[in-house]
């Protein structure tokens, strides 16, 4: 009888982050998930460290924690060194252009003609300005000023809409009643080996017929029936679908190319392999 057990390791990004689509790792050194690790600023990913899994979930055989090294200043600027040089040169050019524009004497100031005193004939032809208009305008404004003051004094004081909205939000928060936490569902009754195998196959083929393309969904199916069933479907799940992240992405892309009406007609692993090979 073939050994269907696969080693599954939880990927811990440590002080960094990991991609949302990061799969499980099949190796202690995490060689199949290094591309999913995002190091923090100023650090570089180096390797994974194997540690025991301290959770209660028996799905994982351990966890691998990402390790980093802090980059020096030169290591940080080396990848973009030329960009920094170009940016500094452009900034200097712009600064020089601004300085030259400010201190350059305009040409219009070189040939400014001197003020010419009007002759008696020109003075006679000029119409004198009437200052009465300015006086009237000043007096009119002076008389209308008290009216504006009265209007301002008679304007009622209103509460800003923002304060009204804030008070309404505060009252609404006080009235919110938190829903009680639902009790955990009771444990499912124990099934026989044959019943488990039948149920597993049903859930497995439902995922295949739906052309499920998210690896953790297949991982949850594996975790539910881990070491409880032995069949071709379980072996195919562990040795092909969940082998590693790179192989899963290739397998899933091939599955998506199969038409929906054709994949729903597949009922055995041999038919599935043949159909995937047909659309490979």
WOSULDA-V208668 format. One record per residue. N is the residue number from 0. RES is the residue in one letter. PSI is psi in whole degrees, -180 to 180 (none if undefined). D_CENTER is the distance of its C-alpha to the mean C-alpha in Angstrom with 2 decimals. Layout:
# WOSULDA-V208668
n->N res->RES psi->PSI d_center->D_CENTER
n->N res->RES psi->PSI d_center->D_CENTER
This chain:
# WOSULDA-V208668
n->0 res->X psi->131 d_center->46.38
n->1 res->X psi->150 d_center->43.12
n->2 res->X psi->116 d_center->40.71
n->3 res->X psi->2 d_center->37.49
n->4 res->X psi->138 d_center->35.71
n->5 res->X psi->145 d_center->32.48
n->6 res->X psi->127 d_center->30.91
n->7 res->X psi->125 d_center->27.36
n->8 res->X psi->135 d_center->25.49
n->9 res->X psi->134 d_center->22.48
n->10 res->X psi->117 d_center->19.91
n->11 res->X psi->117 d_center->19.28
n->12 res->X psi->-3 d_center->16.99
n->13 res->X psi->-130 d_center->19.21
n->14 res->X psi->-5 d_center->18.04
n->15 res->X psi->-154 d_center->15.06
n->16 res->X psi->165 d_center->12.15
n->17 res->X psi->154 d_center->12.16
n->18 res->X psi->151 d_center->10.22
n->19 res->X psi->-25 d_center->9.75
n->20 res->X psi->18 d_center->12.69
n->21 res->X psi->123 d_center->14.79
n->22 res->X psi->-176 d_center->18.33
n->23 res->X psi->158 d_center->21.30
n->24 res->X psi->143 d_center->23.47
n->25 res->X psi->-2 d_center->27.10
n->26 res->X psi->150 d_center->28.30
n->27 res->X psi->-30 d_center->29.06
n->28 res->X psi->0 d_center->27.79
n->29 res->X psi->30 d_center->24.44
n->30 res->X psi->-23 d_center->25.23
n->31 res->X psi->0 d_center->23.33
n->32 res->X psi->12 d_center->19.85
n->33 res->X psi->-31 d_center->19.86
n->34 res->X psi->-10 d_center->17.46
n->35 res->X psi->-3 d_center->14.69
n->36 res->X psi->133 d_center->15.04
n->37 res->X psi->106 d_center->12.93
n->38 res->X psi->154 d_center->15.54
n->39 res->X psi->166 d_center->15.22
n->40 res->X psi->134 d_center->16.42
n->41 res->X psi->6 d_center->20.14
n->42 res->X psi->159 d_center->20.40
n->43 res->X psi->134 d_center->20.99
n->44 res->X psi->137 d_center->20.86
n->45 res->X psi->-51 d_center->24.49
n->46 res->X psi->177 d_center->25.16
n->47 res->X psi->146 d_center->24.85
n->48 res->X psi->125 d_center->27.31
n->49 res->X psi->128 d_center->28.75
n->50 res->X psi->155 d_center->29.22
n->51 res->X psi->145 d_center->30.66
n->52 res->X psi->122 d_center->28.44
n->53 res->X psi->11 d_center->29.37
n->54 res->X psi->173 d_center->28.14
n->55 res->X psi->-10 d_center->30.48
n->56 res->X psi->123 d_center->28.85
n->57 res->X psi->4 d_center->31.17
n->58 res->X psi->-36 d_center->28.64
n->59 res->X psi->142 d_center->27.70
n->60 res->X psi->-1 d_center->30.38
n->61 res->X psi->-176 d_center->28.65
n->62 res->X psi->150 d_center->25.45
n->63 res->X psi->128 d_center->24.46
n->64 res->X psi->129 d_center->22.88
n->65 res->X psi->138 d_center->21.22
n->66 res->X psi->147 d_center->23.39
n->67 res->X psi->163 d_center->22.66
n->68 res->X psi->144 d_center->24.93
n->69 res->X psi->133 d_center->24.59
n->70 res->X psi->144 d_center->24.86
n->71 res->X psi->173 d_center->27.66
n->72 res->X psi->-41 d_center->27.50
n->73 res->X psi->-37 d_center->28.96
n->74 res->X psi->-31 d_center->26.55
n->75 res->X psi->-39 d_center->23.64
n->76 res->X psi->-13 d_center->25.23
n->77 res->X psi->-45 d_center->26.85
n->78 res->X psi->-29 d_center->24.06
n->79 res->X psi->30 d_center->23.90
n->80 res->X psi->-46 d_center->27.51
n->81 res->X psi->-35 d_center->28.73
n->82 res->X psi->-40 d_center->25.92
n->83 res->X psi->-41 d_center->26.96
n->84 res->X psi->-46 d_center->30.59
n->85 res->X psi->-40 d_center->30.05
n->86 res->X psi->-40 d_center->28.13
n->87 res->X psi->-43 d_center->31.02
n->88 res->X psi->-44 d_center->33.64
n->89 res->X psi->-41 d_center->32.09
n->90 res->X psi->-40 d_center->31.90
n->91 res->X psi->-43 d_center->35.55
n->92 res->X psi->-42 d_center->36.66
n->93 res->X psi->-41 d_center->35.12
n->94 res->X psi->-43 d_center->36.74
n->95 res->X psi->-42 d_center->40.09
n->96 res->X psi->-39 d_center->39.98
n->97 res->X psi->-43 d_center->39.36
n->98 res->X psi->-43 d_center->42.22
n->99 res->X psi->-36 d_center->44.57
n->100 res->X psi->-38 d_center->43.86
n->101 res->X psi->-44 d_center->44.62
n->102 res->X psi->-4 d_center->47.83
n->103 res->X psi->131 d_center->49.25
n->104 res->X psi->126 d_center->52.31
n->105 res->X psi->146 d_center->52.20
n->106 res->X psi->-26 d_center->54.99
n->107 res->X psi->-15 d_center->56.03
n->108 res->X psi->-6 d_center->57.40
n->109 res->X psi->-46 d_center->59.86
n->110 res->X psi->59 d_center->62.33
n->111 res->X psi->119 d_center->62.39
n->112 res->X psi->147 d_center->65.77
n->113 res->X psi->157 d_center->67.88
n->114 res->X psi->129 d_center->68.54
n->115 res->X psi->127 d_center->71.56
n->116 res->X psi->123 d_center->73.99
n->117 res->X psi->142 d_center->74.90
n->118 res->X psi->173 d_center->78.52
n->119 res->X psi->-36 d_center->80.83
n->120 res->X psi->-40 d_center->80.65
n->121 res->X psi->-38 d_center->76.80
n->122 res->X psi->-34 d_center->76.89
n->123 res->X psi->-33 d_center->79.32
n->124 res->X psi->-19 d_center->77.12
n->125 res->X psi->139 d_center->73.96
n->126 res->X psi->124 d_center->73.40
n->127 res->X psi->146 d_center->72.91
n->128 res->X psi->149 d_center->69.85
n->129 res->X psi->108 d_center->70.40
n->130 res->X psi->-6 d_center->68.90
n->131 res->X psi->-32 d_center->69.72
n->132 res->X psi->-44 d_center->66.41
n->133 res->X psi->-38 d_center->64.40
n->134 res->X psi->-45 d_center->66.73
n->135 res->X psi->-43 d_center->66.41
n->136 res->X psi->-40 d_center->62.62
n->137 res->X psi->-44 d_center->62.58
n->138 res->X psi->-38 d_center->64.93
n->139 res->X psi->-45 d_center->62.97
n->140 res->X psi->-39 d_center->59.71
n->141 res->X psi->-35 d_center->61.62
n->142 res->X psi->-31 d_center->63.02
n->143 res->X psi->-15 d_center->59.73
n->144 res->X psi->-46 d_center->57.85
n->145 res->X psi->-30 d_center->59.27
n->146 res->X psi->-45 d_center->58.15
n->147 res->X psi->-37 d_center->54.47
n->148 res->X psi->-39 d_center->54.99
n->149 res->X psi->-39 d_center->56.44
n->150 res->X psi->-42 d_center->53.57
n->151 res->X psi->-38 d_center->51.07
n->152 res->X psi->-32 d_center->53.22
n->153 res->X psi->-6 d_center->53.48
n->154 res->X psi->125 d_center->49.73
n->155 res->X psi->150 d_center->48.60
n->156 res->X psi->126 d_center->45.83
n->157 res->X psi->148 d_center->42.72
n->158 res->X psi->131 d_center->39.87
n->159 res->X psi->144 d_center->36.45
n->160 res->X psi->-30 d_center->34.29
n->161 res->X psi->-39 d_center->31.37
n->162 res->X psi->-38 d_center->33.64
n->163 res->X psi->-44 d_center->34.75
n->164 res->X psi->-39 d_center->31.22
n->165 res->X psi->-41 d_center->30.30
n->166 res->X psi->-39 d_center->33.45
n->167 res->X psi->-40 d_center->32.74
n->168 res->X psi->-40 d_center->29.27
n->169 res->X psi->-41 d_center->30.95
n->170 res->X psi->-38 d_center->33.65
n->171 res->X psi->-37 d_center->31.23
n->172 res->X psi->-37 d_center->29.38
n->173 res->X psi->-26 d_center->32.81
n->174 res->X psi->-10 d_center->33.71
n->175 res->X psi->131 d_center->30.72
n->176 res->X psi->121 d_center->32.00
n->177 res->X psi->136 d_center->29.70
n->178 res->X psi->141 d_center->30.24
n->179 res->X psi->145 d_center->31.97
n->180 res->X psi->129 d_center->30.14
n->181 res->X psi->140 d_center->31.23
n->182 res->X psi->148 d_center->33.31
n->183 res->X psi->143 d_center->32.24
n->184 res->X psi->146 d_center->33.77
n->185 res->X psi->150 d_center->36.99
n->186 res->X psi->142 d_center->37.08
n->187 res->X psi->147 d_center->37.94
n->188 res->X psi->152 d_center->41.55
n->189 res->X psi->136 d_center->42.47
n->190 res->X psi->157 d_center->42.99
n->191 res->X psi->168 d_center->45.34
n->192 res->X psi->-41 d_center->44.30
n->193 res->X psi->-41 d_center->45.13
n->194 res->X psi->-40 d_center->43.19
n->195 res->X psi->-44 d_center->40.11
n->196 res->X psi->-42 d_center->40.38
n->197 res->X psi->-43 d_center->40.78
n->198 res->X psi->-41 d_center->37.83
n->199 res->X psi->-47 d_center->35.62
n->200 res->X psi->-40 d_center->36.69
n->201 res->X psi->-47 d_center->35.99
n->202 res->X psi->-38 d_center->32.37
n->203 res->X psi->-49 d_center->31.92
n->204 res->X psi->-26 d_center->33.30
n->205 res->X psi->-42 d_center->31.32
n->206 res->X psi->-41 d_center->28.09
n->207 res->X psi->-45 d_center->29.74
n->208 res->X psi->-29 d_center->31.08
n->209 res->X psi->-4 d_center->27.71
n->210 res->X psi->49 d_center->26.26
n->211 res->X psi->133 d_center->23.52
n->212 res->X psi->16 d_center->20.88
n->213 res->X psi->120 d_center->18.80
n->214 res->X psi->-42 d_center->20.42
n->215 res->X psi->-24 d_center->20.04
n->216 res->X psi->-44 d_center->22.10
n->217 res->X psi->-32 d_center->24.93
n->218 res->X psi->-38 d_center->24.47
n->219 res->X psi->-37 d_center->25.19
n->220 res->X psi->-43 d_center->28.25
n->221 res->X psi->-42 d_center->29.44
n->222 res->X psi->-38 d_center->29.04
n->223 res->X psi->-40 d_center->31.06
n->224 res->X psi->21 d_center->33.96
n->225 res->X psi->126 d_center->33.83
n->226 res->X psi->22 d_center->37.44
n->227 res->X psi->-22 d_center->38.89
n->228 res->X psi->154 d_center->39.42
n->229 res->X psi->112 d_center->40.81
n->230 res->X psi->174 d_center->40.63
n->231 res->X psi->-37 d_center->39.48
n->232 res->X psi->-42 d_center->36.27
n->233 res->X psi->-41 d_center->35.34
n->234 res->X psi->-41 d_center->36.28
n->235 res->X psi->-36 d_center->34.23
n->236 res->X psi->-43 d_center->31.17
n->237 res->X psi->-36 d_center->31.49
n->238 res->X psi->-15 d_center->32.82
n->239 res->X psi->-59 d_center->30.86
n->240 res->X psi->-45 d_center->27.75
n->241 res->X psi->23 d_center->26.62
n->242 res->X psi->-52 d_center->28.25
n->243 res->X psi->171 d_center->25.09
n->244 res->X psi->-39 d_center->21.61
n->245 res->X psi->-45 d_center->22.91
n->246 res->X psi->-35 d_center->25.84
n->247 res->X psi->-43 d_center->23.87
n->248 res->X psi->-41 d_center->21.63
n->249 res->X psi->-44 d_center->24.91
n->250 res->X psi->-43 d_center->26.68
n->251 res->X psi->-40 d_center->24.05
n->252 res->X psi->-38 d_center->23.99
n->253 res->X psi->-39 d_center->27.78
n->254 res->X psi->-37 d_center->27.84
n->255 res->X psi->-22 d_center->25.81
n->256 res->X psi->-15 d_center->28.53
n->257 res->X psi->130 d_center->31.27
n->258 res->X psi->149 d_center->32.25
n->259 res->X psi->-40 d_center->31.72
n->260 res->X psi->-29 d_center->35.48
n->261 res->X psi->-39 d_center->36.34
n->262 res->X psi->-29 d_center->33.92
n->263 res->X psi->-20 d_center->35.15
n->264 res->X psi->-8 d_center->38.67
n->265 res->X psi->134 d_center->37.91
n->266 res->X psi->-12 d_center->39.41
n->267 res->X psi->161 d_center->39.96
n->268 res->X psi->-38 d_center->38.15
n->269 res->X psi->-42 d_center->40.61
n->270 res->X psi->-38 d_center->39.87
n->271 res->X psi->-45 d_center->36.10
n->272 res->X psi->-42 d_center->36.63
n->273 res->X psi->-40 d_center->38.93
n->274 res->X psi->-41 d_center->36.59
n->275 res->X psi->-38 d_center->33.65
n->276 res->X psi->-34 d_center->36.11
n->277 res->X psi->-36 d_center->37.27
n->278 res->X psi->16 d_center->33.86
n->279 res->X psi->none d_center->32.75
